[in-house]
Amino acid sequence: MGQSVLFSAGEGDSVSLRGTEVTFKVKSDQAEGASCSEWVAAPGFDTGLHLHERLEETWYVPDGELEFRVSEETFRASAGACVFVPPQVPHAFANPHT
């Protein structure tokens, strides 16, 4: 079992992915497959369609708007929205603004 931890704003391991800042707060190897990360999606950023064999994903959109593709469905999630995708379901998210 993992250990409890608090990551404050600005803390965690950060990387830049095609102009998008990603901060990993909790990695899946630290929490039996669960994870938490913060994404600041650059305009035009798109993860590309992918899936995870065992990992479920949940997103909370604090402000702005993201476009999601989940299986065959495409929709936009605006500030305050929460999106959940179970394992083995193809999905992607993007910042549609340029």
Backbone as CSV, one residue per row, in Angstrom:
resi,resn,N_x,N_y,N_z,CA_x,CA_y,CA_z,C_x,C_y,C_z
1,MET,0.848,-1.180,0.000,0.000,0.000,0.000,0.883,1.228,0.000
2,GLY,0.498,2.235,-0.748,1.272,3.465,-0.855,1.191,4.311,0.399
3,GLN,1.923,5.393,0.369,1.992,6.307,1.495,1.230,7.581,1.149
4,SER,0.524,8.159,2.109,-0.198,9.410,1.879,0.793,10.539,1.639
5,VAL,0.400,11.479,0.794,1.296,12.588,0.470,0.463,13.791,0.034
6,LEU,0.971,14.975,0.279,0.330,16.214,-0.157,1.262,16.908,-1.135
7,PHE,0.751,17.251,-2.302,1.485,18.071,-3.257,0.748,19.392,-3.382
8,SER,1.396,20.461,-3.011,0.803,21.791,-3.120,0.951,22.311,-4.546
9,ALA,0.326,23.432,-4.822,0.438,24.055,-6.146,1.905,24.218,-6.510
10,GLY,2.242,23.861,-7.734,3.613,23.989,-8.209,4.519,22.829,-7.859
11,GLU,4.044,21.877,-7.064,4.869,20.728,-6.675,4.563,19.522,-7.552
12,GLY,5.537,18.636,-7.672,5.413,17.436,-8.482,6.485,17.434,-9.555
13,ASP,6.555,16.354,-10.316,7.516,16.231,-11.409,6.897,16.799,-12.677
14,SER,7.512,17.841,-13.225,6.954,18.517,-14.402,7.749,18.215,-15.664
15,VAL,7.022,18.094,-16.766,7.622,17.920,-18.090,6.834,18.778,-19.076
16,SER,7.451,19.059,-20.209,6.766,19.763,-21.288,6.530,18.771,-22.412
17,LEU,5.301,18.675,-22.864,4.914,17.727,-23.903,4.288,18.505,-25.057
18,ARG,5.041,18.725,-26.110,4.575,19.490,-27.272,3.956,20.832,-26.861
19,GLY,4.654,21.545,-25.963,4.200,22.859,-25.535,3.200,22.855,-24.400
20,THR,2.810,21.679,-23.945,1.857,21.546,-22.845,2.597,21.147,-21.574
21,GLU,2.340,21.878,-20.490,2.987,21.577,-19.219,2.203,20.495,-18.479
22,VAL,2.904,19.433,-18.089,2.292,18.327,-17.352,3.039,18.180,-16.032
23,THR,2.310,18.216,-14.916,2.906,18.008,-13.601,2.300,16.750,-13.003
24,PHE,3.151,15.757,-12.776,2.708,14.497,-12.179,2.728,14.648,-10.664
25,LYS,1.549,14.615,-10.074,1.422,14.731,-8.624,1.617,13.365,-7.969
26,VAL,0.920,12.358,-8.471,1.055,10.978,-7.990,1.149,10.088,-9.219
27,LYS,2.176,9.238,-9.280,2.354,8.331,-10.418,1.748,6.972,-10.096
28,SER,1.345,6.253,-11.137,0.635,4.979,-10.953,1.462,3.957,-10.186
29,ASP,2.785,4.002,-10.285,3.603,3.039,-9.543,3.693,3.382,-8.057
30,GLN,3.225,4.562,-7.672,3.204,4.968,-6.270,1.877,4.635,-5.596
31,ALA,0.842,4.349,-6.377,-0.507,4.254,-5.809,-1.313,3.102,-6.400
32,GLU,-0.668,1.966,-6.592,-1.365,0.767,-7.065,-2.204,1.034,-8.312
33,GLY,-1.641,1.764,-9.270,-2.320,1.983,-10.540,-3.074,3.291,-10.653
34,ALA,-3.331,3.969,-9.544,-3.989,5.277,-9.602,-2.935,6.343,-9.883
35,SER,-3.357,7.464,-10.415,-2.422,8.560,-10.647,-3.175,9.882,-10.623
36,CYS,-2.413,10.957,-10.499,-2.994,12.297,-10.546,-1.977,13.208,-11.217
37,SER,-2.421,13.922,-12.220,-1.531,14.856,-12.903,-2.304,16.111,-13.283
38,GLU,-1.564,17.192,-13.414,-2.144,18.479,-13.796,-1.635,18.832,-15.191
39,TRP,-2.546,19.132,-16.084,-2.200,19.472,-17.470,-2.639,20.898,-17.750
40,VAL,-1.739,21.700,-18.304,-2.079,23.024,-18.808,-1.922,22.915,-20.318
41,ALA,-3.035,22.595,-20.985,-3.015,22.251,-22.409,-2.842,23.489,-23.280
42,ALA,-1.773,23.500,-24.048,-1.504,24.601,-24.974,-2.555,24.613,-26.084
43,PRO,-2.848,25.774,-26.647,-3.785,25.830,-27.775,-3.349,24.883,-28.892
44,GLY,-4.296,24.087,-29.375,-4.014,23.131,-30.442,-3.455,21.798,-29.971
45,PHE,-3.166,21.650,-28.672,-2.626,20.384,-28.157,-3.652,19.266,-28.288
46,ASP,-3.197,18.065,-28.641,-4.064,16.888,-28.769,-3.263,15.663,-28.346
47,THR,-3.802,14.871,-27.429,-3.081,13.676,-26.971,-3.034,12.595,-28.037
48,GLY,-3.965,12.639,-28.974,-4.082,11.546,-29.933,-4.862,10.400,-29.298
49,LEU,-5.589,9.683,-30.119,-6.423,8.583,-29.640,-5.541,7.464,-29.091
50,HIS,-5.847,7.004,-27.888,-5.085,5.940,-27.243,-5.977,5.257,-26.214
51,LEU,-5.485,4.176,-25.625,-6.209,3.522,-24.530,-5.207,2.970,-23.535
52,HIS,-5.709,2.646,-22.364,-4.898,2.061,-21.299,-5.504,0.711,-20.938
53,GLU,-4.670,-0.289,-20.824,-5.153,-1.640,-20.516,-5.801,-1.721,-19.136
54,ARG,-5.158,-1.103,-18.119,-5.661,-1.253,-16.746,-5.990,0.069,-16.063
55,LEU,-5.591,1.159,-16.643,-5.741,2.466,-16.002,-7.057,3.129,-16.400
56,GLU,-7.815,3.579,-15.405,-8.982,4.418,-15.674,-8.521,5.865,-15.533
57,GLU,-9.172,6.767,-16.239,-8.781,8.174,-16.165,-9.992,9.045,-15.869
58,THR,-9.748,10.065,-15.054,-10.766,11.050,-14.716,-10.150,12.431,-14.891
59,TRP,-10.864,13.326,-15.548,-10.403,14.695,-15.747,-11.390,15.644,-15.099
60,TYR,-10.858,16.704,-14.530,-11.661,17.822,-14.050,-11.167,19.052,-14.807
61,VAL,-12.077,19.798,-15.384,-11.722,20.993,-16.156,-11.973,22.214,-15.267
62,PRO,-10.915,22.827,-14.714,-11.123,23.954,-13.795,-11.526,25.246,-14.499
63,ASP,-11.040,25.439,-15.716,-11.429,26.619,-16.494,-11.186,26.339,-17.970
64,GLY,-11.714,27.187,-18.806,-11.564,26.983,-20.242,-12.439,25.854,-20.750
65,GLU,-11.949,25.187,-21.793,-12.727,24.138,-22.448,-11.771,23.132,-23.084
66,LEU,-12.092,21.854,-22.974,-11.344,20.790,-23.640,-12.292,19.993,-24.519
67,GLU,-11.759,19.459,-25.593,-12.534,18.578,-26.462,-12.088,17.148,-26.187
68,PHE,-13.054,16.257,-25.980,-12.773,14.851,-25.694,-13.293,13.966,-26.807
69,ARG,-12.570,12.918,-27.095,-13.037,11.827,-27.952,-13.016,10.582,-27.081
70,VAL,-14.165,9.946,-26.929,-14.289,8.720,-26.135,-15.033,7.720,-27.002
71,SER,-14.347,6.658,-27.380,-14.867,5.699,-28.358,-15.256,6.456,-29.622
72,GLU,-16.525,6.404,-29.984,-16.999,7.059,-31.207,-17.555,8.461,-30.958
73,GLU,-17.620,8.882,-29.703,-18.258,10.154,-29.349,-17.229,11.271,-29.178
74,THR,-17.548,12.457,-29.687,-16.730,13.655,-29.484,-17.603,14.704,-28.810
75,PHE,-17.067,15.333,-27.753,-17.830,16.362,-27.040,-16.870,17.347,-26.395
76,ARG,-17.396,18.500,-26.030,-16.607,19.519,-25.343,-17.004,19.569,-23.879
77,ALA,-15.996,19.714,-23.031,-16.203,19.827,-21.589,-15.702,21.201,-21.160
78,SER,-16.570,21.982,-20.541,-16.189,23.333,-20.123,-15.949,23.375,-18.620
79,ALA,-15.591,24.546,-18.120,-15.228,24.732,-16.714,-16.228,24.067,-15.772
80,GLY,-15.712,23.286,-14.840,-16.534,22.589,-13.862,-16.910,21.177,-14.257
81,ALA,-16.645,20.794,-15.504,-17.008,19.448,-15.978,-16.016,18.405,-15.473
82,CYS,-16.516,17.186,-15.340,-15.702,16.030,-14.962,-15.964,14.937,-15.994
83,VAL,-14.901,14.316,-16.498,-15.010,13.269,-17.516,-14.306,12.023,-16.998
84,PHE,-14.959,10.868,-17.117,-14.389,9.588,-16.676,-14.319,8.634,-17.858
85,VAL,-13.187,7.927,-17.980,-13.016,6.917,-19.024,-12.476,5.644,-18.371
86,PRO,-13.190,4.514,-18.501,-12.713,3.256,-17.919,-11.557,2.658,-18.735
87,PRO,-10.884,1.651,-18.193,-9.801,0.989,-18.927,-10.299,0.415,-20.256
88,GLN,-9.389,0.309,-21.209,-9.609,-0.329,-22.507,-10.596,0.415,-23.411
89,VAL,-10.851,1.684,-23.120,-11.730,2.497,-23.965,-10.863,3.536,-24.691
90,PRO,-10.870,3.539,-26.026,-10.080,4.529,-26.763,-10.558,5.952,-26.441
91,HIS,-9.597,6.849,-26.230,-9.948,8.217,-25.868,-8.811,9.178,-26.221
92,ALA,-9.141,10.446,-26.241,-8.174,11.525,-26.458,-8.774,12.800,-25.900
93,PHE,-7.908,13.752,-25.575,-8.412,15.084,-25.259,-7.528,16.112,-25.934
94,ALA,-8.121,17.273,-26.190,-7.422,18.322,-26.921,-7.903,19.692,-26.466
95,ASN,-7.039,20.679,-26.653,-7.436,22.069,-26.497,-7.745,22.564,-27.904
96,PRO,-9.025,22.726,-28.240,-9.407,23.041,-29.615,-9.099,24.475,-30.036
97,HIS,-8.711,25.302,-29.105,-8.481,26.716,-29.408,-7.084,26.922,-29.984
98,THR,-6.973,27.851,-30.895,-5.670,28.134,-31.508,-5.238,29.554,-31.242
